[in-house]
Amino acid sequence: MKAAVLEQFHQPLRLSNVSCPVPGPGEALVKVMASGLCGSDLHIQEGKIRSVPLPHIPGHEMAGVIEALGPECSRVQAGDRVVSAIDLTCGICRYCRAGRPNLCRELKRIGFERNGSHAEYIAVPETMLYPIGPEMPWEKAAVIPDAVSCMLHAVKDQADCRAGDRACFLGIGGLGLQGVQIARHIGAEIYCTSRQDSKLEIAAGLGAHYCLNTKKVDLEQTVFRLTDGEMCDVVFDNIGIEASIQEALRIVRPGGKVIVVGYIDKEFRANYQDMMMNEKEIVGARASTPENLVEAISLVNQGVIDPYVF
């Protein structure tokens, strides 16, 4: 089969002919119909994720059709239209037992520690496959397990975002545009930022109330004015650099949360006294859970979320 292979870090992917995977016990062979390109793929290419072996086939946003079944498969059938979860977990560690399998200590991920979906075929444990409807476009289905499901985890689980909350998405892009739709469904008042008017126009069309170009306005002053000084209840940092965390902490209200979604810089600084005196929280949001994925597929099927693909 053909696959996009990373042979060396800091080098382009090479389109190569490689052996087609053979599904093992409990696995299904999926013909990949769409494979999304995520920022994490770029981190892998740059050598920032050290658990990735070489040579490697990246790709973790995938939708396709089950082509064949390995031994001991009973949950899915050949011909099923499916998306795949990203995380393969142990199911028995304290995090899995506590309902937080995205923190599993034995975690293996499609497109990271395992070969991924930038290929014609991929072998996936059947427990990680979820059915999709016959009318769902492949490219939209492919981003549900990552961009949609991850933002659902961030907005619903980590932020506990509620109707009436002021929610700000720093850096509107592939993740933020899904987050806008989720927050709109919850009933939040939505703020979003970008340095590109084109992205802000998309966000406005998806339901954002205030779309702020940070090349043109002072974000802190503008949020202060728009909220009568109350600032935002929750800020999602989809950028992941020191400057964005500091900006998020400036526009979040006392008692509010900053949710770390993007990751570029390894470290950041925060004002200790501001954090303590105002009880501000910084909360990480890593990937999602199977429950998030099931709910994300349901929301897309209901038309609540229309996965945005660049």
Phi, psi and chi 1 to 4 in degrees:
 res  aa     phi    psi   chi1   chi2   chi3   chi4
   1 MET       -  164.2   68.8  174.1 -176.0      -
   2 LYS   -91.7  143.5  -67.9 -179.1  179.0  178.8
   3 ALA  -150.9  150.9      -      -      -      -
   4 ALA   -90.1  113.6      -      -      -      -
   5 VAL  -113.0  133.4 -179.0      -      -      -
   6 LEU   -94.1  110.5  179.1   65.6      -      -
   7 GLU   -93.3  -31.4  -62.9  177.1  -11.9      -
   8 GLN  -142.9  143.8  -63.9 -178.3   42.4      -
   9 PHE   -64.1  150.5  -64.8  124.5      -      -
  10 HIS    68.5   15.7  -51.2  -71.4      -      -
  11 GLN  -122.9  155.8  -63.4  -62.7  -40.0      -
  12 PRO   -64.9  157.0  -17.1   29.6      -      -
  13 LEU   -68.6  148.0  -59.0 -179.5      -      -
  14 ARG  -115.2  128.4 -177.4 -175.1  -63.2  -86.3
  15 LEU   -76.1  115.8 -174.0   61.3      -      -
  16 SER  -131.0  159.3  -56.9      -      -      -
  17 ASN   -92.6  121.0  -72.3  -46.9      -      -
  18 VAL  -130.5  167.2  -59.2      -      -      -
  19 SER   -68.0  137.0  -62.4      -      -      -
  20 CYS   -72.0  134.3 -175.0      -      -      -
  21 PRO   -65.9  148.9   23.4  -32.8      -      -
  22 VAL  -106.9  121.5  176.5      -      -      -
  23 PRO   -66.2  131.1   23.6  -32.3      -      -
  24 GLY   -87.6 -171.1      -      -      -      -
  25 PRO   -56.5  129.3  -25.7   35.3      -      -
  26 GLY    76.7    9.6      -      -      -      -
  27 GLU  -112.1  157.0  -68.4 -173.8  -23.1      -
  28 ALA  -122.6  145.5      -      -      -      -
  29 LEU   -92.5  122.6 -178.1   68.3      -      -
  30 VAL  -111.7  129.4  178.6      -      -      -
  31 LYS   -81.2  117.2 -178.3  178.4 -178.6  179.5
  32 VAL   -76.3  122.0  177.8      -      -      -
  33 MET   -99.5  -26.1  -56.5  -57.5  -67.0      -
  34 ALA  -154.4  138.5      -      -      -      -
  35 SER  -136.2  117.3 -177.3      -      -      -
  36 GLY   -78.8  149.4      -      -      -      -
  37 LEU  -101.5  119.7 -179.4   64.8      -      -
  38 CYS  -113.4  160.9  173.4      -      -      -
  39 GLY   -58.7  -30.6      -      -      -      -
  40 SER   -64.6  -30.3  -65.6      -      -      -
  41 ASP   -61.0  -36.2  -69.5  -37.2      -      -
  42 LEU   -70.7  -37.6  -58.1 -179.7      -      -
  43 HIS   -61.6  -39.9  -66.8  -36.7      -      -
  44 ILE   -62.7  -46.5  -70.5  171.6      -      -
  45 GLN   -61.5  -33.3 -168.3  171.3   -7.2      -
  46 GLU   -83.1   -0.6  -66.1  163.0   -3.1      -
  47 GLY    78.2   19.4      -      -      -      -
  48 LYS   -83.6  -14.5  -67.4 -177.6  176.9  179.2
  49 ILE  -113.3   99.9  -58.0  176.8      -      -
  50 ARG   -74.3  -12.9  -66.4  -60.2 -179.3 -176.5
  51 SER   -80.7   -3.7   59.6      -      -      -
  52 VAL   -83.8  123.4  173.3      -      -      -
  53 PRO   -83.6  159.1   31.6  -33.8      -      -
  54 LEU  -120.8  147.7  -67.3  180.0      -      -
  55 PRO   -66.7  157.8   27.5  -35.3      -      -
  56 HIS  -145.6  141.1  178.2   66.4      -      -
  57 ILE  -101.5  107.9  -58.3  172.4      -      -
  58 PRO   -76.9 -174.4   17.6  -13.6      -      -
  59 GLY   110.3  116.1      -      -      -      -
  60 HIS  -131.9    0.9   54.2  -86.6      -      -
  61 GLU  -107.3  105.5  -63.2 -178.0  -41.1      -
  62 MET  -140.0  140.4 -178.8  -88.5  -74.5      -
  63 ALA  -136.2  145.1      -      -      -      -
  64 GLY  -171.6 -167.8      -      -      -      -
  65 VAL  -118.6  133.6  178.6      -      -      -
  66 ILE   -68.3  121.5  -64.9  179.0      -      -
  67 GLU   -92.5  -41.6 -176.6   85.2    0.8      -
  68 ALA  -154.8  161.7      -      -      -      -
  69 LEU  -118.2  141.2  -57.8  175.9      -      -
  70 GLY   -83.1  178.1      -      -      -      -
  71 PRO   -59.6  149.5  -18.1   30.3      -      -
  72 GLU    69.2   21.7  -57.3  172.6   19.5      -
  73 CYS   -90.2  132.5  -86.4      -      -      -
  74 SER  -140.6  -10.6   59.0      -      -      -
  75 ARG   -88.4  -27.3 -175.0  171.5  173.2  -92.3
  76 VAL  -128.2  168.9  -63.7      -      -      -
  77 GLN  -133.1  154.9  -63.4 -179.7   -9.2      -
  78 ALA   -58.8  137.1      -      -      -      -
  79 GLY    96.1  -13.3      -      -      -      -
  80 ASP   -63.9  138.5  -73.7   -5.7      -      -
  81 ARG   -88.1  126.5  -70.3  166.0   51.0   97.3
  82 VAL  -142.4  158.9  -65.3      -      -      -
  83 VAL  -114.8  162.4  -64.5      -      -      -
  84 SER  -118.8  136.7  174.5      -      -      -
  85 ALA   -62.4  161.9      -      -      -      -
  86 ILE   -94.5  -38.2  -59.8  167.1      -      -
  87 ASP   -92.0  128.1  -65.6  -13.9      -      -
  88 LEU  -102.9  115.5  176.8   60.2      -      -
  89 THR  -115.5  165.0   60.9      -      -      -
  90 CYS   -80.7  -29.8   72.0      -      -      -
  91 GLY    80.8   -4.5      -      -      -      -
  92 ILE  -125.4  -12.6   58.6  174.2      -      -
  93 CYS   -71.7  170.6   72.1      -      -      -
  94 ARG   -62.9  -30.9   63.3 -179.3  -61.1 -179.2
  95 TYR   -74.4  -42.8  -60.7  102.2      -      -
  96 CYS   -61.4  -43.7  -72.0      -      -      -
  97 ARG   -67.1  -26.2  -65.5 -162.0  -50.0  -90.4
  98 ALA   -88.9    7.2      -      -      -      -
  99 GLY    80.7   19.9      -      -      -      -
 100 ARG  -124.2   60.0  -55.3 -173.7   72.8  176.4
 101 PRO   -65.5  -18.3   25.5  -35.7      -      -
 102 ASN   -66.6  -10.2   56.0  -42.0      -      -
 103 LEU  -107.9   12.9  -58.0  179.7      -      -
 104 CYS   -51.1  135.7  174.1      -      -      -
 105 ARG   -76.1  -15.9  -53.3  -40.7  -64.6  166.8
 106 GLU  -108.7   24.0  -58.9  -62.5  -33.4      -
 107 LEU   -58.6  132.5 -176.3   70.8      -      -
 108 LYS  -128.8  135.1  -61.7  -69.4 -174.9  -66.2
 109 ARG  -119.8  139.0  -61.3  166.4  -70.2  175.9
 110 ILE   -63.3  130.8  -70.9  175.7      -      -
 111 GLY    84.8   -1.9      -      -      -      -
 112 PHE  -121.9  -87.2  -67.0   81.6      -      -
 113 GLU   -76.5  -24.0  -66.6   77.5   25.1      -
 114 ARG  -111.1  153.8  -67.3  171.4   59.3  108.5
 115 ASN   -58.8  148.4  -84.4  -27.8      -      -
 116 GLY  -111.4 -154.4      -      -      -      -
 117 SER  -102.5    6.0   57.0      -      -      -
 118 HIS   -79.3   60.0  -67.7  -13.6      -      -
 119 ALA  -157.9  169.5      -      -      -      -
 120 GLU   -74.0  -29.9  -68.3 -175.8  -76.2      -
 121 TYR  -140.7  153.9  -65.2   91.9      -      -
 122 ILE  -146.4  141.4 -178.3  174.0      -      -
 123 ALA   -97.2  128.2      -      -      -      -
 124 VAL  -135.3  136.4 -178.2      -      -      -
 125 PRO   -55.2  134.8  -26.9   36.1      -      -
 126 GLU   -63.2  -24.3   67.0  166.4  -12.4      -
 127 THR   -67.4  -15.4   55.0      -      -      -
 128 MET   -95.9   -0.6  -62.1  174.2   65.7      -
 129 LEU   -99.6  137.2  -63.3  173.4      -      -
 130 TYR  -129.8  135.5  -66.2   81.9      -      -
 131 PRO   -72.8  149.7   26.6  -34.4      -      -
 132 ILE  -126.3  161.0   58.2  171.8      -      -
 133 GLY   -72.4  161.0      -      -      -      -
 134 PRO   -69.8  -18.7   24.9  -34.3      -      -
 135 GLU   -97.6   -6.4  -55.7  -59.9  -35.6      -
 136 MET   -73.2  124.1 -169.3  178.8  -63.2      -
 137 PRO   -61.5  140.8  -21.8   33.2      -      -
 138 TRP   -57.8  -45.2  -68.8  115.9      -      -
 139 GLU   -66.6  -31.4   69.1  -84.0    8.4      -
 140 LYS   -75.5  -39.0  -68.3 -179.1 -179.1  -69.2
 141 ALA   -62.6  -37.0      -      -      -      -
 142 ALA   -62.0  -31.6      -      -      -      -
 143 VAL   -88.3   -4.7  -56.5      -      -      -
 144 ILE   -62.0  -45.6  -64.9  175.0      -      -
 145 PRO   -65.0  -21.1  -22.8   35.5      -      -
 146 ASP  -112.7  -76.5 -170.4   14.9      -      -
 147 ALA   -58.6  -42.5      -      -      -      -
 148 VAL   -78.9  -51.6  179.0      -      -      -
 149 SER   -64.9  -38.9 -170.7      -      -      -
 150 CYS   -65.5  -40.2  -70.5      -      -      -
 151 MET   -71.6  -30.8  -75.5  -50.8  -59.3      -
 152 LEU   -62.9  -42.9 -176.9   63.0      -      -
 153 HIS   -61.1  -43.6  174.9   62.3      -      -
 154 ALA   -66.0  -46.2      -      -      -      -
 155 VAL   -74.3  -45.4  173.5      -      -      -
 156 LYS   -85.7  -48.5 -177.3  178.5  177.9 -178.9
 157 ASP   -84.1  -53.6  -61.5  -18.9      -      -
 158 GLN   -79.0  -38.2  -59.5  -53.9   89.4      -
 159 ALA   -89.8  -22.5      -      -      -      -
 160 ASP    51.8   44.9 -170.0   23.7      -      -
 161 CYS   -66.2  137.1 -169.9      -      -      -
 162 ARG  -130.9  165.8  -57.0 -177.1 -178.0 -172.4
 163 ALA   -56.7  133.8      -      -      -      -
 164 GLY    91.4  -15.3      -      -      -      -
 165 ASP   -66.2  149.2  -79.0   -6.1      -      -
 166 ARG   -93.9  116.5  -63.4 -174.1  178.8  105.0
 167 ALA  -117.6  128.1      -      -      -      -
 168 CYS  -116.3  131.7 -179.1      -      -      -
 169 PHE  -108.0  109.7  -64.0   87.0      -      -
 170 LEU   -83.3  121.0  -65.6 -175.7      -      -
 171 GLY    82.7   77.5      -      -      -      -
 172 ILE   -74.2  124.4  -78.6  -66.9      -      -
 173 GLY  -159.2 -146.2      -      -      -      -
 174 GLY   -58.7  -35.8      -      -      -      -
 175 LEU   -83.1  -48.5  -71.6  171.5      -      -
 176 GLY   -60.8  -35.7      -      -      -      -
 177 LEU   -68.7  -29.8  -68.9  171.8      -      -
 178 GLN   -72.3  -39.9  -35.6  -57.5  -25.0      -
 179 GLY   -61.2  -38.4      -      -      -      -
 180 VAL   -57.9  -43.8  165.5      -      -      -
 181 GLN   -67.7  -37.7  -61.9 -179.6   73.0      -
 182 ILE   -67.3  -45.5  -65.2  165.8      -      -
 183 ALA   -65.1  -36.0      -      -      -      -
 184 ARG   -62.5  -42.9  177.5 -158.3   62.3 -163.6
 185 HIS   -62.0  -37.1  173.5   60.1      -      -
 186 ILE   -70.7  -29.7  -70.1  172.5      -      -
 187 GLY   105.9   21.5      -      -      -      -
 188 ALA   -80.5  159.0      -      -      -      -
 189 GLU   -89.2  122.1 -177.5  176.0  -86.0      -
 190 ILE  -109.2  127.7  -56.3  165.8      -      -
 191 TYR  -114.4  144.4  -60.2   68.0      -      -
 192 CYS  -148.2  155.7   59.4      -      -      -
 193 THR  -129.8  151.5   76.1      -      -      -
 194 SER  -165.3  166.3  176.5      -      -      -
 195 ARG  -102.0    8.0  -64.6 -174.6  175.2 -174.3
 196 GLN  -123.3  118.6  -60.0  178.4   41.3      -
 197 ASP   -61.1  -32.1  -75.2  -27.4      -      -
 198 SER   -61.8  -40.2   58.9      -      -      -
 199 LYS   -69.8  -36.7  -69.9 -175.2  177.3 -179.9
 200 LEU   -66.9  -34.6  -65.8  172.4      -      -
 201 GLU   -64.6  -38.9  -69.8  172.3    3.5      -
 202 ILE   -64.1  -44.7  -63.2  168.6      -      -
 203 ALA   -60.9  -40.6      -      -      -      -
 204 ALA   -62.9  -40.1      -      -      -      -
 205 GLY   -65.9  -23.8      -      -      -      -
 206 LEU   -91.7   -2.7  -66.8  174.3      -      -
 207 GLY   120.9    1.3      -      -      -      -
 208 ALA   -67.8  139.2      -      -      -      -
 209 HIS   -86.5  -38.1  -60.4   91.8      -      -
 210 TYR  -130.0  118.6  -59.4   99.7      -      -
 211 CYS  -116.1  113.5  -60.9      -      -      -
 212 LEU  -115.6  120.7  -50.9  174.3      -      -
 213 ASN   -86.1  110.7 -172.0  -39.3      -      -
 214 THR   -75.6   -2.7   50.0      -      -      -
 215 LYS   -82.0  -17.5  -71.8  175.9   65.0  176.0
 216 LYS  -113.1  -21.8  -58.8  176.5 -179.0  179.0
 217 VAL  -130.7  155.5  -58.0      -      -      -
 218 ASP   -83.1  114.2 -178.4  -68.5      -      -
 219 LEU   -62.6  -48.1 -178.2   59.6      -      -
 220 GLU   -60.0  -46.5 -176.4  178.5    2.8      -
 221 GLN   -65.1  -38.7  -68.2 -179.9    7.6      -
 222 THR   -68.3  -44.7  -56.6      -      -      -
 223 VAL   -64.6  -38.8  171.1      -      -      -
 224 PHE   -58.7  -44.4 -174.5   91.0      -      -
 225 ARG   -68.1  -44.4  174.6  176.3   56.5   81.5
 226 LEU   -69.7  -24.8  -68.2  172.0      -      -
 227 THR  -107.7   11.2   64.1      -      -      -
 228 ASP    55.0   36.9  -67.8  -33.6      -      -
 229 GLY    85.2   -2.6      -      -      -      -
 230 GLU   -80.8  -23.3  -67.9 -174.5   -6.5      -
 231 MET    67.2 -169.8  -48.6  -50.6  -85.0      -
 232 CYS   -95.3  146.8  -67.3      -      -      -
 233 ASP   -72.6  -37.1  -63.2  -79.2      -      -
 234 VAL  -145.7  140.3   58.8      -      -      -
 235 VAL  -125.7  126.6 -178.9      -      -      -
 236 PHE   -99.3  115.5  -60.5   89.8      -      -
 237 ASP   -90.6   98.3  179.5   12.5      -      -
 238 ASN   -91.3    5.0  -65.7  -33.5      -      -
 239 ILE   -94.3  -57.5  -57.3  170.1      -      -
 240 GLY    85.8   37.7      -      -      -      -
 241 ILE  -124.0  164.7   61.4  175.6      -      -
 242 GLU   -56.7  -41.8 -178.5  176.6  -11.4      -
 243 ALA   -63.9  -35.9      -      -      -      -
 244 SER   -72.4  -36.6   61.5      -      -      -
 245 ILE   -63.3  -44.4  -76.7  -75.6      -      -
 246 GLN   -63.5  -38.9  -68.2  176.6  -10.4      -
 247 GLU   -66.0  -40.8 -169.6  164.1   53.1      -
 248 ALA   -60.6  -42.1      -      -      -      -
 249 LEU   -67.2  -26.3  -72.6  167.6      -      -
 250 ARG   -75.5  -27.5  -72.5 -165.8  -65.9  -90.2
 251 ILE  -105.2    0.9   65.6  170.4      -      -
 252 VAL   -90.7  143.8   74.4      -      -      -
 253 ARG   -74.1  164.5   66.8  164.0  172.1   80.4
 254 PRO   -57.4  132.2  -28.0   35.7      -      -
 255 GLY    82.2    1.9      -      -      -      -
 256 GLY   -88.5  177.4      -      -      -      -
 257 LYS  -122.9  141.1  -66.8 -178.2  179.4 -179.1
 258 VAL  -108.2  121.6  172.9      -      -      -
 259 ILE  -102.2  119.9  -50.3  -61.4      -      -
 260 VAL   -87.6  111.8  178.1      -      -      -
 261 VAL  -111.9  -50.8 -179.4      -      -      -
 262 GLY   -79.2  154.9      -      -      -      -
 263 TYR  -146.1  114.4   60.8  102.4      -      -
 264 ILE  -126.9  -62.8  -64.2  177.4      -      -
 265 ASP   -73.0  147.5  -71.9   -6.6      -      -
 266 LYS   -81.1  -27.1  -70.6 -174.5  176.9 -179.3
 267 GLU  -134.7  158.3  -60.6  176.1   -8.0      -
 268 PHE  -147.1  164.2   63.5   85.2      -      -
 269 ARG  -114.3  148.2  -68.0  177.3  -65.4  173.4
 270 ALA  -137.8  152.3      -      -      -      -
 271 ASN   -78.7  109.7 -174.9  -46.5      -      -
 272 TYR   -55.7  -48.1 -113.5  146.2      -      -
 273 GLN   -65.2  -40.5  -68.5 -172.2    1.3      -
 274 ASP   -63.1  -42.1  177.8   48.2      -      -
 275 MET   -62.5  -44.7  -65.8  -77.6  -65.1      -
 276 MET   -73.2  -50.2 -177.6  -86.3  -67.5      -
 277 MET   -65.5  -30.7  -65.6  -65.5  -67.6      -
 278 ASN  -108.7    6.1  -68.0  -62.5      -      -
 279 GLU    48.7   45.5  -67.0 -166.9  -17.1      -
 280 LYS   -82.6  147.5  -63.6  179.2  179.1 -179.9
 281 GLU  -119.2  142.0  -60.0  178.7   44.1      -
 282 ILE  -115.0  120.7  -60.2  175.4      -      -
 283 VAL  -125.8  130.4  180.0      -      -      -
 284 GLY   -79.1  153.2      -      -      -      -
 285 ALA  -136.3  103.5      -      -      -      -
 286 ARG  -107.9  115.3 -168.5 -143.5  155.9  -95.3
 287 ALA    54.2 -135.5      -      -      -      -
 288 SER  -160.0  178.8   63.0      -      -      -
 289 THR  -111.8  164.5   67.1      -      -      -
 290 PRO   -56.3  -35.2  -27.7   36.2      -      -
 291 GLU   -63.5  -40.1  -71.4   76.2   15.8      -
 292 ASN   -60.4  -42.9  -64.8  141.2      -      -
 293 LEU   -65.0  -43.3  179.1   51.3      -      -
 294 VAL   -60.7  -43.8  169.7      -      -      -
 295 GLU   -67.4  -39.1 -176.8  175.2   -2.7      -
 296 ALA   -61.8  -44.0      -      -      -      -
 297 ILE   -61.3  -41.3  -65.9  171.3      -      -
 298 SER   -63.1  -42.7  176.0      -      -      -
 299 LEU   -65.7  -35.8  -69.5  173.1      -      -
 300 VAL   -68.9  -43.5  173.4      -      -      -
 301 ASN   -60.1  -34.0  -75.8  -24.8      -      -
 302 GLN   -79.7   -9.2  -65.4  172.7   48.6      -
 303 GLY    82.8    7.2      -      -      -      -
 304 VAL   -68.4  -40.2  172.3      -      -      -
 305 ILE  -119.1  132.5  -61.6  172.8      -      -
 306 ASP  -113.7   97.5 -177.7   15.1      -      -
 307 PRO   -50.4  123.4  -25.5   35.4      -      -
 308 TYR   -92.2  128.1 -168.2   88.9      -      -
 309 VAL  -121.0  126.7 -179.8      -      -      -
 310 PHE   -78.1      -  -78.1   97.2      -      -
